[in-house]
Amino acid sequence: MTATWAEFAAKAFEPKDIFGDLGYEPTSKQKQFHAATEFDVLFGGAAGGGKVGR
């Protein structure tokens, strides 16, 4: 049986929890970044390090 395009698209594009699959737990600053609705998001500080505020 061949799947219809709609059946294929429904399966291929269903949301996946990629972060959960990777065991990713964002820091509070990273959560702010993920929640941002702006197109450009800038954080101050040195390059790298994920801006961990500990």
PDBQT receptor file of N, H, CA, C and O in Angstrom, charges set to zero:
ATOM      1  N   MET A   1       0.839  -1.175   0.000  1.00  0.00    +0.000 N 
ATOM      2  CA  MET A   1       0.000   0.000   0.000  1.00  0.00    +0.000 C 
ATOM      3  C   MET A   1       0.888   1.243   0.000  1.00  0.00    +0.000 C 
ATOM      4  O   MET A   1       1.822   1.343   0.796  1.00  0.00    +0.000 OA
ATOM      5  N   THR A   2       0.606   2.160  -0.865  1.00  0.00    +0.000 N 
ATOM      6  H   THR A   2      -0.152   2.080  -1.511  1.00  0.00    +0.000 HD
ATOM      7  CA  THR A   2       1.371   3.390  -0.966  1.00  0.00    +0.000 C 
ATOM      8  C   THR A   2       0.681   4.493  -0.169  1.00  0.00    +0.000 C 
ATOM      9  O   THR A   2      -0.534   4.672  -0.260  1.00  0.00    +0.000 OA
ATOM     10  N   ALA A   3       1.467   5.224   0.608  1.00  0.00    +0.000 N 
ATOM     11  H   ALA A   3       2.453   5.078   0.681  1.00  0.00    +0.000 HD
ATOM     12  CA  ALA A   3       0.905   6.319   1.409  1.00  0.00    +0.000 C 
ATOM     13  C   ALA A   3       0.583   7.503   0.508  1.00  0.00    +0.000 C 
ATOM     14  O   ALA A   3       1.267   7.752  -0.484  1.00  0.00    +0.000 OA
ATOM     15  N   THR A   4      -0.452   8.214   0.867  1.00  0.00    +0.000 N 
ATOM     16  H   THR A   4      -1.008   8.012   1.673  1.00  0.00    +0.000 HD
ATOM     17  CA  THR A   4      -0.778   9.441   0.141  1.00  0.00    +0.000 C 
ATOM     18  C   THR A   4       0.183  10.533   0.571  1.00  0.00    +0.000 C 
ATOM     19  O   THR A   4       0.867  10.409   1.587  1.00  0.00    +0.000 OA
ATOM     20  N   TRP A   5       0.228  11.611  -0.215  1.00  0.00    +0.000 N 
ATOM     21  H   TRP A   5      -0.328  11.712  -1.040  1.00  0.00    +0.000 HD
ATOM     22  CA  TRP A   5       1.097  12.738   0.142  1.00  0.00    +0.000 C 
ATOM     23  C   TRP A   5       0.724  13.278   1.525  1.00  0.00    +0.000 C 
ATOM     24  O   TRP A   5       1.611  13.591   2.320  1.00  0.00    +0.000 OA
ATOM     25  N   ALA A   6      -0.559  13.390   1.819  1.00  0.00    +0.000 N 
ATOM     26  H   ALA A   6      -1.279  13.136   1.173  1.00  0.00    +0.000 HD
ATOM     27  CA  ALA A   6      -0.995  13.916   3.116  1.00  0.00    +0.000 C 
ATOM     28  C   ALA A   6      -0.522  13.033   4.259  1.00  0.00    +0.000 C 
ATOM     29  O   ALA A   6      -0.113  13.543   5.302  1.00  0.00    +0.000 OA
ATOM     30  N   GLU A   7      -0.571  11.728   4.084  1.00  0.00    +0.000 N 
ATOM     31  H   GLU A   7      -0.903  11.313   3.237  1.00  0.00    +0.000 HD
ATOM     32  CA  GLU A   7      -0.095  10.803   5.128  1.00  0.00    +0.000 C 
ATOM     33  C   GLU A   7       1.410  10.929   5.313  1.00  0.00    +0.000 C 
ATOM     34  O   GLU A   7       1.912  10.938   6.437  1.00  0.00    +0.000 OA
ATOM     35  N   PHE A   8       2.128  11.028   4.186  1.00  0.00    +0.000 N 
ATOM     36  H   PHE A   8       1.721  11.021   3.273  1.00  0.00    +0.000 HD
ATOM     37  CA  PHE A   8       3.583  11.198   4.256  1.00  0.00    +0.000 C 
ATOM     38  C   PHE A   8       3.941  12.496   4.973  1.00  0.00    +0.000 C 
ATOM     39  O   PHE A   8       4.780  12.509   5.873  1.00  0.00    +0.000 OA
ATOM     40  N   ALA A   9       3.286  13.601   4.558  1.00  0.00    +0.000 N 
ATOM     41  H   ALA A   9       2.604  13.590   3.827  1.00  0.00    +0.000 HD
ATOM     42  CA  ALA A   9       3.587  14.905   5.138  1.00  0.00    +0.000 C 
ATOM     43  C   ALA A   9       3.260  14.938   6.628  1.00  0.00    +0.000 C 
ATOM     44  O   ALA A   9       4.009  15.521   7.411  1.00  0.00    +0.000 OA
ATOM     45  N   ALA A  10       2.150  14.317   7.025  1.00  0.00    +0.000 N 
ATOM     46  H   ALA A  10       1.542  13.843   6.389  1.00  0.00    +0.000 HD
ATOM     47  CA  ALA A  10       1.772  14.311   8.438  1.00  0.00    +0.000 C 
ATOM     48  C   ALA A  10       2.836  13.614   9.282  1.00  0.00    +0.000 C 
ATOM     49  O   ALA A  10       3.142  14.065  10.385  1.00  0.00    +0.000 OA
ATOM     50  N   LYS A  11       3.398  12.525   8.776  1.00  0.00    +0.000 N 
ATOM     51  H   LYS A  11       3.149  12.158   7.880  1.00  0.00    +0.000 HD
ATOM     52  CA  LYS A  11       4.428  11.800   9.528  1.00  0.00    +0.000 C 
ATOM     53  C   LYS A  11       5.779  12.507   9.443  1.00  0.00    +0.000 C 
ATOM     54  O   LYS A  11       6.480  12.630  10.447  1.00  0.00    +0.000 OA
ATOM     55  N   ALA A  12       6.143  12.970   8.253  1.00  0.00    +0.000 N 
ATOM     56  H   ALA A  12       5.573  12.870   7.437  1.00  0.00    +0.000 HD
ATOM     57  CA  ALA A  12       7.461  13.575   8.049  1.00  0.00    +0.000 C 
ATOM     58  C   ALA A  12       7.632  14.887   8.794  1.00  0.00    +0.000 C 
ATOM     59  O   ALA A  12       8.742  15.228   9.203  1.00  0.00    +0.000 OA
ATOM     60  N   PHE A  13       6.546  15.624   8.974  1.00  0.00    +0.000 N 
ATOM     61  H   PHE A  13       5.644  15.348   8.642  1.00  0.00    +0.000 HD
ATOM     62  CA  PHE A  13       6.658  16.949   9.566  1.00  0.00    +0.000 C 
ATOM     63  C   PHE A  13       6.045  17.050  10.955  1.00  0.00    +0.000 C 
ATOM     64  O   PHE A  13       5.780  18.152  11.435  1.00  0.00    +0.000 OA
ATOM     65  N   GLU A  14       5.815  15.912  11.608  1.00  0.00    +0.000 N 
ATOM     66  H   GLU A  14       6.030  15.016  11.218  1.00  0.00    +0.000 HD
ATOM     67  CA  GLU A  14       5.291  15.990  12.974  1.00  0.00    +0.000 C 
ATOM     68  C   GLU A  14       6.394  16.502  13.886  1.00  0.00    +0.000 C 
ATOM     69  O   GLU A  14       7.560  16.157  13.699  1.00  0.00    +0.000 OA
ATOM     70  N   PRO A  15       6.038  17.330  14.881  1.00  0.00    +0.000 N 
ATOM     71  CA  PRO A  15       7.042  17.916  15.764  1.00  0.00    +0.000 C 
ATOM     72  C   PRO A  15       7.833  16.838  16.510  1.00  0.00    +0.000 C 
ATOM     73  O   PRO A  15       7.283  15.827  16.946  1.00  0.00    +0.000 OA
ATOM     74  N   LYS A  16       9.120  17.084  16.642  1.00  0.00    +0.000 N 
ATOM     75  H   LYS A  16       9.566  17.906  16.288  1.00  0.00    +0.000 HD
ATOM     76  CA  LYS A  16       9.993  16.166  17.374  1.00  0.00    +0.000 C 
ATOM     77  C   LYS A  16      10.687  16.937  18.493  1.00  0.00    +0.000 C 
ATOM     78  O   LYS A  16      10.954  18.131  18.357  1.00  0.00    +0.000 OA
ATOM     79  N   ASP A  17      10.972  16.262  19.580  1.00  0.00    +0.000 N 
ATOM     80  H   ASP A  17      10.754  15.293  19.690  1.00  0.00    +0.000 HD
ATOM     81  CA  ASP A  17      11.678  16.873  20.706  1.00  0.00    +0.000 C 
ATOM     82  C   ASP A  17      13.172  16.601  20.531  1.00  0.00    +0.000 C 
ATOM     83  O   ASP A  17      13.730  15.723  21.189  1.00  0.00    +0.000 OA
ATOM     84  N   ILE A  18      13.812  17.356  19.643  1.00  0.00    +0.000 N 
ATOM     85  H   ILE A  18      13.358  18.069  19.109  1.00  0.00    +0.000 HD
ATOM     86  CA  ILE A  18      15.228  17.143  19.359  1.00  0.00    +0.000 C 
ATOM     87  C   ILE A  18      16.077  17.400  20.601  1.00  0.00    +0.000 C 
ATOM     88  O   ILE A  18      16.981  16.622  20.905  1.00  0.00    +0.000 OA
ATOM     89  N   PHE A  19      15.790  18.492  21.322  1.00  0.00    +0.000 N 
ATOM     90  H   PHE A  19      15.055  19.124  21.075  1.00  0.00    +0.000 HD
ATOM     91  CA  PHE A  19      16.568  18.793  22.524  1.00  0.00    +0.000 C 
ATOM     92  C   PHE A  19      16.455  17.671  23.539  1.00  0.00    +0.000 C 
ATOM     93  O   PHE A  19      17.451  17.286  24.152  1.00  0.00    +0.000 OA
ATOM     94  N   GLY A  20      15.253  17.142  23.722  1.00  0.00    +0.000 N 
ATOM     95  H   GLY A  20      14.444  17.455  23.224  1.00  0.00    +0.000 HD
ATOM     96  CA  GLY A  20      15.057  16.034  24.658  1.00  0.00    +0.000 C 
ATOM     97  C   GLY A  20      15.817  14.795  24.236  1.00  0.00    +0.000 C 
ATOM     98  O   GLY A  20      16.393  14.098  25.071  1.00  0.00    +0.000 OA
ATOM     99  N   ASP A  21      15.820  14.516  22.925  1.00  0.00    +0.000 N 
ATOM    100  H   ASP A  21      15.352  15.083  22.247  1.00  0.00    +0.000 HD
ATOM    101  CA  ASP A  21      16.560  13.353  22.420  1.00  0.00    +0.000 C 
ATOM    102  C   ASP A  21      18.056  13.481  22.684  1.00  0.00    +0.000 C 
ATOM    103  O   ASP A  21      18.741  12.480  22.891  1.00  0.00    +0.000 OA
ATOM    104  N   LEU A  22      18.559  14.712  22.676  1.00  0.00    +0.000 N 
ATOM    105  H   LEU A  22      18.002  15.525  22.508  1.00  0.00    +0.000 HD
ATOM    106  CA  LEU A  22      19.991  14.950  22.894  1.00  0.00    +0.000 C 
ATOM    107  C   LEU A  22      20.355  15.094  24.365  1.00  0.00    +0.000 C 
ATOM    108  O   LEU A  22      21.537  15.140  24.706  1.00  0.00    +0.000 OA
ATOM    109  N   GLY A  23      19.358  15.165  25.242  1.00  0.00    +0.000 N 
ATOM    110  H   GLY A  23      18.397  15.128  24.966  1.00  0.00    +0.000 HD
ATOM    111  CA  GLY A  23      19.628  15.361  26.664  1.00  0.00    +0.000 C 
ATOM    112  C   GLY A  23      20.033  16.795  26.975  1.00  0.00    +0.000 C 
ATOM    113  O   GLY A  23      20.722  17.047  27.963  1.00  0.00    +0.000 OA
ATOM    114  N   TYR A  24      19.604  17.747  26.126  1.00  0.00    +0.000 N 
ATOM    115  H   TYR A  24      19.044  17.543  25.323  1.00  0.00    +0.000 HD
ATOM    116  CA  TYR A  24      19.953  19.164  26.272  1.00  0.00    +0.000 C 
ATOM    117  C   TYR A  24      19.101  19.805  27.350  1.00  0.00    +0.000 C 
ATOM    118  O   TYR A  24      17.874  19.718  27.304  1.00  0.00    +0.000 OA
ATOM    119  N   GLU A  25      19.733  20.442  28.311  1.00  0.00    +0.000 N 
ATOM    120  H   GLU A  25      20.730  20.512  28.348  1.00  0.00    +0.000 HD
ATOM    121  CA  GLU A  25      19.033  21.173  29.369  1.00  0.00    +0.000 C 
ATOM    122  C   GLU A  25      19.570  22.607  29.344  1.00  0.00    +0.000 C 
ATOM    123  O   GLU A  25      20.674  22.858  29.826  1.00  0.00    +0.000 OA
ATOM    124  N   PRO A  26      18.797  23.555  28.783  1.00  0.00    +0.000 N 
ATOM    125  CA  PRO A  26      19.300  24.918  28.638  1.00  0.00    +0.000 C 
ATOM    126  C   PRO A  26      19.461  25.629  29.975  1.00  0.00    +0.000 C 
ATOM    127  O   PRO A  26      18.734  25.365  30.932  1.00  0.00    +0.000 OA
ATOM    128  N   THR A  27      20.435  26.541  30.015  1.00  0.00    +0.000 N 
ATOM    129  H   THR A  27      21.025  26.756  29.237  1.00  0.00    +0.000 HD
ATOM    130  CA  THR A  27      20.620  27.398  31.189  1.00  0.00    +0.000 C 
ATOM    131  C   THR A  27      19.525  28.464  31.173  1.00  0.00    +0.000 C 
ATOM    132  O   THR A  27      18.759  28.549  30.213  1.00  0.00    +0.000 OA
ATOM    133  N   SER A  28      19.445  29.272  32.221  1.00  0.00    +0.000 N 
ATOM    134  H   SER A  28      20.067  29.203  33.000  1.00  0.00    +0.000 HD
ATOM    135  CA  SER A  28      18.418  30.308  32.274  1.00  0.00    +0.000 C 
ATOM    136  C   SER A  28      18.595  31.319  31.140  1.00  0.00    +0.000 C 
ATOM    137  O   SER A  28      17.602  31.761  30.561  1.00  0.00    +0.000 OA
ATOM    138  N   LYS A  29      19.827  31.694  30.812  1.00  0.00    +0.000 N 
ATOM    139  H   LYS A  29      20.633  31.335  31.282  1.00  0.00    +0.000 HD
ATOM    140  CA  LYS A  29      20.081  32.617  29.700  1.00  0.00    +0.000 C 
ATOM    141  C   LYS A  29      19.687  31.976  28.376  1.00  0.00    +0.000 C 
ATOM    142  O   LYS A  29      19.122  32.650  27.515  1.00  0.00    +0.000 OA
ATOM    143  N   GLN A  30      19.970  30.700  28.197  1.00  0.00    +0.000 N 
ATOM    144  H   GLN A  30      20.429  30.152  28.897  1.00  0.00    +0.000 HD
ATOM    145  CA  GLN A  30      19.605  30.011  26.966  1.00  0.00    +0.000 C 
ATOM    146  C   GLN A  30      18.080  29.911  26.837  1.00  0.00    +0.000 C 
ATOM    147  O   GLN A  30      17.543  30.004  25.734  1.00  0.00    +0.000 OA
ATOM    148  N   LYS A  31      17.388  29.722  27.960  1.00  0.00    +0.000 N 
ATOM    149  H   LYS A  31      17.825  29.646  28.856  1.00  0.00    +0.000 HD
ATOM    150  CA  LYS A  31      15.922  29.693  27.937  1.00  0.00    +0.000 C 
ATOM    151  C   LYS A  31      15.372  31.047  27.498  1.00  0.00    +0.000 C 
ATOM    152  O   LYS A  31      14.391  31.105  26.755  1.00  0.00    +0.000 OA
ATOM    153  N   GLN A  32      15.995  32.141  27.951  1.00  0.00    +0.000 N 
ATOM    154  H   GLN A  32      16.792  32.094  28.554  1.00  0.00    +0.000 HD
ATOM    155  CA  GLN A  32      15.587  33.474  27.511  1.00  0.00    +0.000 C 
ATOM    156  C   GLN A  32      15.757  33.600  25.998  1.00  0.00    +0.000 C 
ATOM    157  O   GLN A  32      14.896  34.152  25.314  1.00  0.00    +0.000 OA
ATOM    158  N   PHE A  33      16.865  33.088  25.486  1.00  0.00    +0.000 N 
ATOM    159  H   PHE A  33      17.565  32.639  26.041  1.00  0.00    +0.000 HD
ATOM    160  CA  PHE A  33      17.122  33.134  24.045  1.00  0.00    +0.000 C 
ATOM    161  C   PHE A  33      16.063  32.344  23.276  1.00  0.00    +0.000 C 
ATOM    162  O   PHE A  33      15.521  32.837  22.286  1.00  0.00    +0.000 OA
ATOM    163  N   HIS A  34      15.768  31.133  23.719  1.00  0.00    +0.000 N 
ATOM    164  H   HIS A  34      16.208  30.733  24.523  1.00  0.00    +0.000 HD
ATOM    165  CA  HIS A  34      14.792  30.288  23.034  1.00  0.00    +0.000 C 
ATOM    166  C   HIS A  34      13.395  30.912  23.057  1.00  0.00    +0.000 C 
ATOM    167  O   HIS A  34      12.615  30.719  22.124  1.00  0.00    +0.000 OA
ATOM    168  N   ALA A  35      13.078  31.657  24.113  1.00  0.00    +0.000 N 
ATOM    169  H   ALA A  35      13.711  31.814  24.870  1.00  0.00    +0.000 HD
ATOM    170  CA  ALA A  35      11.756  32.252  24.250  1.00  0.00    +0.000 C 
ATOM    171  C   ALA A  35      11.617  33.589  23.514  1.00  0.00    +0.000 C 
ATOM    172  O   ALA A  35      10.514  34.125  23.408  1.00  0.00    +0.000 OA
ATOM    173  N   ALA A  36      12.721  34.125  23.011  1.00  0.00    +0.000 N 
ATOM    174  H   ALA A  36      13.617  33.690  23.097  1.00  0.00    +0.000 HD
ATOM    175  CA  ALA A  36      12.691  35.436  22.362  1.00  0.00    +0.000 C 
ATOM    176  C   ALA A  36      11.825  35.413  21.103  1.00  0.00    +0.000 C 
ATOM    177  O   ALA A  36      11.839  34.448  20.339  1.00  0.00    +0.000 OA
ATOM    178  N   THR A  37      11.086  36.474  20.908  1.00  0.00    +0.000 N 
ATOM    179  H   THR A  37      11.074  37.258  21.529  1.00  0.00    +0.000 HD
ATOM    180  CA  THR A  37      10.249  36.591  19.712  1.00  0.00    +0.000 C 
ATOM    181  C   THR A  37      10.874  37.536  18.679  1.00  0.00    +0.000 C 
ATOM    182  O   THR A  37      10.388  37.632  17.553  1.00  0.00    +0.000 OA
ATOM    183  N   GLU A  38      11.938  38.222  19.058  1.00  0.00    +0.000 N 
ATOM    184  H   GLU A  38      12.333  38.143  19.974  1.00  0.00    +0.000 HD
ATOM    185  CA  GLU A  38      12.629  39.130  18.149  1.00  0.00    +0.000 C 
ATOM    186  C   GLU A  38      13.467  38.334  17.151  1.00  0.00    +0.000 C 
ATOM    187  O   GLU A  38      13.862  37.200  17.421  1.00  0.00    +0.000 OA
ATOM    188  N   PHE A  39      13.730  38.941  16.001  1.00  0.00    +0.000 N 
ATOM    189  H   PHE A  39      13.409  39.862  15.781  1.00  0.00    +0.000 HD
ATOM    190  CA  PHE A  39      14.547  38.284  14.979  1.00  0.00    +0.000 C 
ATOM    191  C   PHE A  39      16.019  38.291  15.371  1.00  0.00    +0.000 C 
ATOM    192  O   PHE A  39      16.708  37.284  15.201  1.00  0.00    +0.000 OA
ATOM    193  N   ASP A  40      16.515  39.424  15.899  1.00  0.00    +0.000 N 
ATOM    194  H   ASP A  40      15.955  40.241  16.037  1.00  0.00    +0.000 HD
ATOM    195  CA  ASP A  40      17.910  39.554  16.317  1.00  0.00    +0.000 C 
ATOM    196  C   ASP A  40      17.986  39.552  17.831  1.00  0.00    +0.000 C 
ATOM    197  O   ASP A  40      17.321  40.350  18.491  1.00  0.00    +0.000 OA
ATOM    198  N   VAL A  41      18.789  38.663  18.383  1.00  0.00    +0.000 N 
ATOM    199  H   VAL A  41      19.329  38.014  17.847  1.00  0.00    +0.000 HD
ATOM    200  CA  VAL A  41      18.966  38.575  19.835  1.00  0.00    +0.000 C 
ATOM    201  C   VAL A  41      20.454  38.651  20.125  1.00  0.00    +0.000 C 
ATOM    202  O   VAL A  41      21.230  37.846  19.608  1.00  0.00    +0.000 OA
ATOM    203  N   LEU A  42      20.860  39.608  20.946  1.00  0.00    +0.000 N 
ATOM    204  H   LEU A  42      20.231  40.262  21.366  1.00  0.00    +0.000 HD
ATOM    205  CA  LEU A  42      22.267  39.797  21.280  1.00  0.00    +0.000 C 
ATOM    206  C   LEU A  42      22.464  39.661  22.783  1.00  0.00    +0.000 C 
ATOM    207  O   LEU A  42      21.656  40.154  23.569  1.00  0.00    +0.000 OA
ATOM    208  N   PHE A  43      23.541  38.990  23.177  1.00  0.00    +0.000 N 
ATOM    209  H   PHE A  43      24.198  38.590  22.538  1.00  0.00    +0.000 HD
ATOM    210  CA  PHE A  43      23.927  38.889  24.581  1.00  0.00    +0.000 C 
ATOM    211  C   PHE A  43      25.314  39.476  24.726  1.00  0.00    +0.000 C 
ATOM    212  O   PHE A  43      26.167  39.279  23.861  1.00  0.00    +0.000 OA
ATOM    213  N   GLY A  44      25.546  40.190  25.800  1.00  0.00    +0.000 N 
ATOM    214  H   GLY A  44      24.853  40.351  26.503  1.00  0.00    +0.000 HD
ATOM    215  CA  GLY A  44      26.862  40.757  26.052  1.00  0.00    +0.000 C 
ATOM    216  C   GLY A  44      27.787  39.726  26.667  1.00  0.00    +0.000 C 
ATOM    217  O   GLY A  44      27.352  38.647  27.069  1.00  0.00    +0.000 OA
ATOM    218  N   GLY A  45      29.065  40.063  26.737  1.00  0.00    +0.000 N 
ATOM    219  H   GLY A  45      29.419  40.940  26.411  1.00  0.00    +0.000 HD
ATOM    220  CA  GLY A  45      30.033  39.180  27.374  1.00  0.00    +0.000 C 
ATOM    221  C   GLY A  45      30.999  38.571  26.369  1.00  0.00    +0.000 C 
ATOM    222  O   GLY A  45      30.907  38.807  25.164  1.00  0.00    +0.000 OA
ATOM    223  N   ALA A  46      31.911  37.794  26.888  1.00  0.00    +0.000 N 
ATOM    224  H   ALA A  46      31.986  37.602  27.867  1.00  0.00    +0.000 HD
ATOM    225  CA  ALA A  46      32.921  37.156  26.056  1.00  0.00    +0.000 C 
ATOM    226  C   ALA A  46      32.282  36.145  25.110  1.00  0.00    +0.000 C 
ATOM    227  O   ALA A  46      31.217  35.602  25.405  1.00  0.00    +0.000 OA
ATOM    228  N   ALA A  47      32.925  35.893  23.981  1.00  0.00    +0.000 N 
ATOM    229  H   ALA A  47      33.790  36.333  23.742  1.00  0.00    +0.000 HD
ATOM    230  CA  ALA A  47      32.420  34.928  23.008  1.00  0.00    +0.000 C 
ATOM    231  C   ALA A  47      32.465  33.522  23.596  1.00  0.00    +0.000 C 
ATOM    232  O   ALA A  47      33.383  33.178  24.341  1.00  0.00    +0.000 OA
ATOM    233  N   GLY A  48      31.472  32.719  23.255  1.00  0.00    +0.000 N 
ATOM    234  H   GLY A  48      30.727  32.998  22.650  1.00  0.00    +0.000 HD
ATOM    235  CA  GLY A  48      31.448  31.314  23.702  1.00  0.00    +0.000 C 
ATOM    236  C   GLY A  48      30.918  31.173  25.110  1.00  0.00    +0.000 C 
ATOM    237  O   GLY A  48      30.550  32.153  25.756  1.00  0.00    +0.000 OA
ATOM    238  N   GLY A  49      30.887  29.958  25.566  1.00  0.00    +0.000 N 
ATOM    239  H   GLY A  49      31.186  29.161  25.041  1.00  0.00    +0.000 HD
ATOM    240  CA  GLY A  49      30.514  29.682  26.946  1.00  0.00    +0.000 C 
ATOM    241  C   GLY A  49      29.021  29.569  27.188  1.00  0.00    +0.000 C 
ATOM    242  O   GLY A  49      28.615  29.199  28.289  1.00  0.00    +0.000 OA
ATOM    243  N   GLY A  50      28.188  29.872  26.205  1.00  0.00    +0.000 N 
ATOM    244  H   GLY A  50      28.518  30.172  25.310  1.00  0.00    +0.000 HD
ATOM    245  CA  GLY A  50      26.749  29.747  26.379  1.00  0.00    +0.000 C 
ATOM    246  C   GLY A  50      26.152  30.754  27.339  1.00  0.00    +0.000 C 
ATOM    247  O   GLY A  50      24.983  30.642  27.707  1.00  0.00    +0.000 OA
ATOM    248  N   LYS A  51      26.940  31.737  27.749  1.00  0.00    +0.000 N 
ATOM    249  H   LYS A  51      27.889  31.827  27.450  1.00  0.00    +0.000 HD
ATOM    250  CA  LYS A  51      26.476  32.799  28.657  1.00  0.00    +0.000 C 
ATOM    251  C   LYS A  51      25.856  32.225  29.920  1.00  0.00    +0.000 C 
ATOM    252  O   LYS A  51      24.742  32.583  30.301  1.00  0.00    +0.000 OA
ATOM    253  N   VAL A  52      26.582  31.345  30.551  1.00  0.00    +0.000 N 
ATOM    254  H   VAL A  52      27.487  31.054  30.241  1.00  0.00    +0.000 HD
ATOM    255  CA  VAL A  52      26.118  30.714  31.780  1.00  0.00    +0.000 C 
ATOM    256  C   VAL A  52      26.249  31.718  32.928  1.00  0.00    +0.000 C 
ATOM    257  O   VAL A  52      27.349  32.165  33.252  1.00  0.00    +0.000 OA
ATOM    258  N   GLY A  53      25.122  32.061  33.533  1.00  0.00    +0.000 N 
ATOM    259  H   GLY A  53      24.229  31.697  33.271  1.00  0.00    +0.000 HD
ATOM    260  CA  GLY A  53      25.133  32.995  34.650  1.00  0.00    +0.000 C 
ATOM    261  C   GLY A  53      25.066  32.248  35.965  1.00  0.00    +0.000 C 
ATOM    262  O   GLY A  53      23.977  32.012  36.489  1.00  0.00    +0.000 OA
ATOM    263  N   ARG A  54      26.197  31.879  36.496  1.00  0.00    +0.000 N 
ATOM    264  H   ARG A  54      27.081  32.071  36.070  1.00  0.00    +0.000 HD
ATOM    265  CA  ARG A  54      26.206  31.106  37.744  1.00  0.00    +0.000 C 
ATOM    266  C   ARG A  54      26.735  31.926  38.868  1.00  0.00    +0.000 C 
ATOM    267  O   ARG A  54      26.818  31.445  39.998  1.00  0.00    +0.000 OA
TER     268      ARG A  54
